[in-house]
Amino acid sequence: MYEDVKINLNPNDMPKEWYNLAADLPTPMLPPLGPDGKPVSADQMTAIFPPSIVEQEMCTKSWVTIPEEIRQHLMRWRPTPLRRAYWLEQYLKTPAKIYYKDESASPAGSHKGNTAIAQAWYNKQAGTKTITTETGAGQWGGALSFACKLMGIDCKVFMVKVSFEQKPFRKALMRTWGGTCIASPSEVTEVGRKVLREYPDCPGSLGIAISEAVELAVGDKTGSTKYALGSVLNHVMLHQTVIGLEAKKQLEMIGIKKPDIVLSCAGGGSNFAGMAFPFTYDKINGQDIEIIPVEPTSCPSLTRGVFAYDYGDLSGFTPLLPMHTLGHDYIPSSIHAGGLRYHGMSPIISQAVNEGLYNPTSVGQNECFLAAVRWARTEGWVIAPESSHTVAAVIREAIKAREEGKEKTILFTMSGHGYLDMVGYEKFLNKELQDFSLPQSEIDETEARLKAKGFPEAPIRRTGKWTPGNIDHSQYMDHGKI
Ligand SMILES: Cc1ncc(COP(=O)(O)O)c(C=O)c1O
C-alpha cells in the first residue's frame, strides 16, 4: 500500500538548468527603478552583487545552465525526497493524495541552501571576501553561513531581533558554520542606530535587517564586501526552481501527469516560487492547476497589500520594486514564523498574481500551529512555523476534497524543520498564542503613504481574482480535537 511513500531520484537526475518564469509570463515584467526613477542599470546593481548574479537578475531566457560545481555542492542533499502524507490523509479521511518535497533534508534544514550555495559560489568566482545578509527566522542566515564556509568567504548576518531572542540556537548554528550573527536593529550601522534612537524596543523587521546588511556592503569601498538576499529577487526565485523541477520528475515516476493543487508558504516568495514556477509554466500552457501562495494573516502582502512600486528595505537602499507591499516601513507583529514577516513580495510572483495565475490565501498563527501539531502526530516531522502555514492550507484543501468527494492530487513543499522553533510550539500547546489580523485602516494608510512619497504607481492594480482575505476555510478546522 505504501509504495509511493518516498520517491527518490538519483543524484545525477538533479536538474541541469534552472527555470526562469520571468521569461514566460504573459505580460513582460515591469523593471525595478533607481533613485532617478529610471530602470536600474546592471552597473548600479554591481555595487552590491557580483556581475553574474546581476546577469541572472535581469535574465530574459527561460532556462539557465546550473554550473556543474554548484550541482556537485547541492548533491550533498539533493535531489530531496518526494514523500506522500499517507497518515495525514487517513486522519482527515480525505480522498486527496498529498505529496510533499522534503526540503528540511538539507544541512541547514530548509530550502534556503539551494540559493545559498549558488550565491556564495558566484561571489567566490568574483573574488568577494565578505558577504552581508539579513535573516528572519535564521534559516537563511544558517544556510548562507554554511555555504560561505564551503567557499572560504566571511558571512555577517543581521537577524531580526524578535527571532534572535525567540530562537537563540539559530545564532549558535550560524557561529558553528563560521558566520557572525548580529541582532537587528543593531548599533553596528547608521540605520540600526537611527531605528533604536526612535524606537528603542523595536522587534526588528526584515526590511530593517536588509538595510543594515546593504549599508555594510555599500560602505566597503574596496568592493570586496557584497550583499546576498535570501528571497524576493529574481535570481533567488531562479535558484529555488530545482524543487519543482525534481517534483515533476518524481510525480512522473509514479504515473501522475500533473498535480491538481500546488501550495507553499511565501515570505519574500522563493520557497513558493521553487515549487510553483515549473508548474506555472504548465498552467500558462493550458494545464488546469490551482496554485496557492500561503501567507500569515498578520503580514498579508499578497492577499491584502497594494500593488505598487516600493522599496525592498526600510531605508530605501534597494531599487523600487513593482510588488505587492504593506509599505517598506511596516513592522509586522511578532509572530513565530519570522521568515514570513516581510512587507513585500517577489515581483515575479506579484505579477503572476495580477495575471490571475495564483489564488493567494492567508492563515492565522493558531490554525498554523494546530496544523503543525496534527502533522507531527500523524506524519512525525516537527516542521518550521513557516511550513505550518502551508500544511494548514493543505488541510483546508484536503477537507474540501473530502466534502466534494474528489480524488485530487495536492503537492507542496515542506520548507524546513522546526526543531529550533519549539518556543512557538510550546506557546501554542499552552494556549498562549495570539492571532493578529491587520486592520484595513493600516493598509489604506500604506497606500496613502506610498502615494504621498510620490512613488510611481505601478500600472497594473490588483485584478480582483480574489477579494481581500476571501478564502476563509477555518470552519473546516476542528479545533477541539488535535
Ligand atoms: C522554513 C522556511 N520556510 C519558508 C520561508 C519563506 O521563504 P521565502 O522568503 O523564500 O518565501 C522561510 C524564510 O525564512 C523559512 O525559513
The ligand as an SDF file (V2000), in Angstrom:
LIG
                    3D

 16 16  0  0  0  0  0  0  0  0999 V2000
   11.4390   27.2470    6.7560 C   0  0  0  0  0  0  0  0  0  0  0  0
   11.0660   28.4240    5.9130 C   0  0  0  0  0  0  0  0  0  0  0  0
   10.0600   28.2950    5.0300 N   0  0  0  0  0  0  0  0  0  0  0  0
    9.6680   29.3220    4.2580 C   0  0  0  0  0  0  0  0  0  0  0  0
   10.2630   30.5540    4.3530 C   0  0  0  0  0  0  0  0  0  0  0  0
    9.7870   31.6600    3.4780 C   0  0  0  0  0  0  0  0  0  0  0  0
   10.7180   31.8320    2.4920 O   0  0  0  0  0  0  0  0  0  0  0  0
   10.6210   32.8510    1.3090 P   0  0  0  0  0  0  0  0  0  0  0  0
   11.0610   34.1710    1.7570 O   0  0  0  0  0  0  0  0  0  0  0  0
   11.5740   32.2890    0.3980 O   0  0  0  0  0  0  0  0  0  0  0  0
    9.2380   32.9220    0.8500 O   0  0  0  0  0  0  0  0  0  0  0  0
   11.3300   30.7500    5.2450 C   0  0  0  0  0  0  0  0  0  0  0  0
   12.0160   32.0240    5.3420 C   0  0  0  0  0  0  0  0  0  0  0  0
   12.8850   32.2550    6.1150 O   0  0  0  0  0  0  0  0  0  0  0  0
   11.7330   29.6470    6.0520 C   0  0  0  0  0  0  0  0  0  0  0  0
   12.7340   29.7690    6.9260 O   0  0  0  0  0  0  0  0  0  0  0  0
  1  2  1  0
  2  3  1  0
  2 15  2  0
  3  4  2  0
  4  5  1  0
  5  6  1  0
  5 12  2  0
  6  7  1  0
  7  8  1  0
  8  9  2  0
  8 10  1  0
  8 11  1  0
 12 13  1  0
 12 15  1  0
 13 14  2  0
 15 16  1  0
M  END
$$$$
